[in-house]
Amino acid sequence: MKKVLLVAVLAIFTLMFSGFWSGDSNHDKKQERLKTAKETLQFLYKHAPEAKKLIRKSYGYAAFSNAGVNLIFFSAEGGTGVAHNNKSGKNIYMNMASAGVGLGLGVKDFRIIFLFENKKVFDNFVNNGWEANAQADAAAKADKKGGAVNASITVAPGMRIYKLTKNGLALQVTIQGTKYWKDGDLN
């Protein structure tokens, strides 16, 4: 029963953030993702100014807008984003979903930015997109008030990750599996 509930929550998040229920055209969905990616980068630059130079020097980057929920022993996250190849200028539209086990409670709206050092790491992320991690997270943020502390352990040579909480209230320690994949409708 617990596995069924977890899969259902994960499926709902994936559908919500993939635009399944919106009547928007693919062009509109792409434009919205590009707008959100730009806003995410501006949010990052505000909190980590050194990232601007790192992104310009990188082979590429990916920016994701995500929401997560943690219900005592289970967590689920879902979101959408875009991977940008700095060398070719090409955008690849992507989705993400995550499920985990651990202790926690809360809901949060957060952003993840990946920086890729070279073509091999970028292509591997875009084509395979798997990340498994342990996560400790404390967030209490509403608009400009509050703060968030995020710590993530990821083993991925050639990749830097920034995780920023936009809004939410969450306290969790989880082991999660996260999958990033190309959006079949938008690419």
CORZI-V133651 format. One record per residue. N is the residue number from 1. RES is the residue in three letters. OMEGA is omega in radians with two decimals (* if undefined). D_LAST is the distance of its C-alpha to the last C-alpha in Angstrom with 1 decimal. Layout:
n & res & omega & d_last
N & RES & OMEGA & D_LAST
N & RES & OMEGA & D_LAST
This chain:
n & res & omega & d_last
1 & MET & -3.12 & 35.6
2 & LYS & 3.13 & 34.2
3 & LYS & 3.13 & 31.3
4 & VAL & 3.11 & 30.5
5 & LEU & 3.14 & 30.6
6 & LEU & 3.13 & 28.4
7 & VAL & 3.13 & 25.7
8 & ALA & 3.12 & 26.1
9 & VAL & 3.14 & 25.7
10 & LEU & 3.13 & 22.7
11 & ALA & 3.12 & 21.0
12 & ILE & 3.11 & 22.1
13 & PHE & -3.11 & 20.6
14 & THR & 3.13 & 17.2
15 & LEU & 3.14 & 17.3
16 & MET & -3.02 & 18.7
17 & PHE & 3.08 & 16.2
18 & SER & 3.13 & 13.0
19 & GLY & -3.11 & 14.4
20 & PHE & -3.07 & 15.6
21 & TRP & -3.12 & 18.8
22 & SER & 3.11 & 17.8
23 & GLY & -3.10 & 17.9
24 & ASP & 3.06 & 15.6
25 & SER & 3.08 & 13.2
26 & ASN & 3.10 & 9.4
27 & HIS & 3.13 & 10.7
28 & ASP & 3.13 & 13.3
29 & LYS & 3.11 & 11.3
30 & LYS & -3.13 & 9.4
31 & GLN & 3.12 & 12.9
32 & GLU & 3.11 & 14.5
33 & ARG & 3.10 & 12.5
34 & LEU & 3.10 & 13.4
35 & LYS & 3.14 & 16.9
36 & THR & 3.10 & 17.3
37 & ALA & 3.11 & 16.4
38 & LYS & 3.10 & 18.9
39 & GLU & 3.12 & 21.5
40 & THR & 3.11 & 21.0
41 & LEU & 3.11 & 21.8
42 & GLN & 3.09 & 24.8
43 & PHE & 3.10 & 25.9
44 & LEU & -3.11 & 25.8
45 & TYR & 3.11 & 27.7
46 & LYS & -3.06 & 30.3
47 & HIS & 3.13 & 31.0
48 & ALA & -3.05 & 30.4
49 & PRO & 3.14 & 31.0
50 & GLU & -3.11 & 30.9
51 & ALA & -3.12 & 27.2
52 & LYS & 3.13 & 26.5
53 & LYS & 3.13 & 28.1
54 & LEU & 3.14 & 26.5
55 & ILE & 3.11 & 22.9
56 & ARG & -3.11 & 23.9
57 & LYS & -3.05 & 25.3
58 & SER & 3.06 & 22.4
59 & TYR & 3.14 & 19.9
60 & GLY & 3.12 & 17.2
61 & TYR & 3.03 & 16.8
62 & ALA & 3.12 & 14.9
63 & ALA & -3.11 & 16.1
64 & PHE & 3.00 & 16.1
65 & SER & -3.00 & 18.1
66 & ASN & 2.97 & 19.8
67 & ALA & -3.12 & 22.8
68 & GLY & 3.07 & 25.1
69 & VAL & 3.10 & 28.2
70 & ASN & -3.12 & 31.0
71 & LEU & 3.11 & 33.6
72 & ILE & -3.07 & 36.5
73 & PHE & -3.07 & 35.5
74 & PHE & 3.06 & 31.7
75 & SER & 3.09 & 28.8
76 & ALA & 3.10 & 25.2
77 & GLU & 3.07 & 22.4
78 & GLY & 3.14 & 19.0
79 & GLY & 3.13 & 16.5
80 & THR & 3.13 & 13.2
81 & GLY & 3.14 & 12.2
82 & VAL & 3.02 & 10.5
83 & ALA & -3.09 & 11.3
84 & HIS & 3.08 & 12.6
85 & ASN & -3.12 & 14.0
86 & ASN & -3.09 & 17.4
87 & LYS & -3.10 & 18.3
88 & SER & -3.08 & 15.5
89 & GLY & -3.09 & 14.4
90 & LYS & 3.04 & 10.7
91 & ASN & 3.08 & 8.7
92 & ILE & -3.08 & 6.4
93 & TYR & -2.99 & 6.2
94 & MET & 3.04 & 8.6
95 & ASN & 3.05 & 11.5
96 & MET & 3.04 & 15.0
97 & ALA & -3.11 & 18.1
98 & SER & 3.06 & 21.6
99 & ALA & -3.12 & 24.9
100 & GLY & 3.07 & 28.3
101 & VAL & -3.13 & 32.0
102 & GLY & -3.14 & 34.7
103 & LEU & 3.07 & 36.8
104 & GLY & 3.13 & 35.7
105 & LEU & 3.05 & 35.3
106 & GLY & 3.11 & 33.2
107 & VAL & 3.12 & 30.1
108 & LYS & 3.07 & 28.1
109 & ASP & -3.06 & 25.3
110 & PHE & -3.13 & 24.1
111 & ARG & 3.07 & 21.7
112 & ILE & 3.09 & 20.6
113 & ILE & 3.08 & 19.9
114 & PHE & 3.00 & 19.4
115 & LEU & -3.09 & 20.7
116 & PHE & -3.07 & 20.1
117 & GLU & -3.06 & 23.1
118 & ASN & -3.09 & 21.7
119 & LYS & -3.09 & 18.9
120 & LYS & -3.13 & 19.9
121 & VAL & 3.11 & 19.7
122 & PHE & -3.12 & 16.3
123 & ASP & 3.12 & 14.8
124 & ASN & 3.12 & 16.7
125 & PHE & -3.09 & 15.4
126 & VAL & -3.04 & 11.6
127 & ASN & -3.11 & 12.3
128 & ASN & 2.97 & 15.3
129 & GLY & -3.08 & 15.3
130 & TRP & 3.05 & 18.7
131 & GLU & 3.04 & 21.4
132 & ALA & -3.08 & 24.8
133 & ASN & 2.96 & 27.3
134 & ALA & -3.04 & 30.5
135 & GLN & 2.98 & 30.5
136 & ALA & -2.99 & 33.4
137 & ASP & 3.00 & 32.7
138 & ALA & -3.11 & 34.9
139 & ALA & 3.00 & 33.7
140 & ALA & -3.02 & 35.6
141 & LYS & 3.05 & 33.9
142 & ALA & -3.06 & 33.9
143 & ASP & -3.09 & 32.7
144 & LYS & -3.09 & 34.7
145 & LYS & 3.10 & 37.3
146 & GLY & -3.11 & 37.4
147 & GLY & -3.13 & 35.8
148 & ALA & 3.05 & 33.7
149 & VAL & -3.14 & 34.1
150 & ASN & 3.06 & 31.2
151 & ALA & -3.10 & 31.7
152 & SER & 3.08 & 29.3
153 & ILE & 3.13 & 30.0
154 & THR & 3.10 & 27.1
155 & VAL & -3.14 & 27.8
156 & ALA & 3.11 & 25.2
157 & PRO & 3.11 & 26.7
158 & GLY & -3.11 & 24.9
159 & MET & 3.05 & 23.1
160 & ARG & -3.10 & 24.6
161 & ILE & 2.98 & 23.7
162 & TYR & 3.09 & 24.8
163 & LYS & -3.07 & 25.1
164 & LEU & 3.09 & 26.5
165 & THR & 3.13 & 27.8
166 & LYS & 3.11 & 27.4
167 & ASN & 3.02 & 29.5
168 & GLY & 3.09 & 31.1
169 & LEU & -3.09 & 34.0
170 & ALA & 3.00 & 33.5
171 & LEU & -3.06 & 35.6
172 & GLN & 2.96 & 34.3
173 & VAL & -3.02 & 34.7
174 & THR & 2.90 & 32.2
175 & ILE & -3.04 & 30.7
176 & GLN & 2.95 & 27.0
177 & GLY & -3.09 & 24.2
178 & THR & 3.11 & 20.8
179 & LYS & 3.02 & 17.4
180 & TYR & -3.13 & 14.2
181 & TRP & 3.11 & 11.1
182 & LYS & 3.06 & 7.3
183 & ASP & -3.08 & 6.2
184 & GLY & -3.12 & 5.9
185 & ASP & -3.01 & 6.0
186 & LEU & 3.14 & 3.8
187 & ASN & * & 0.0
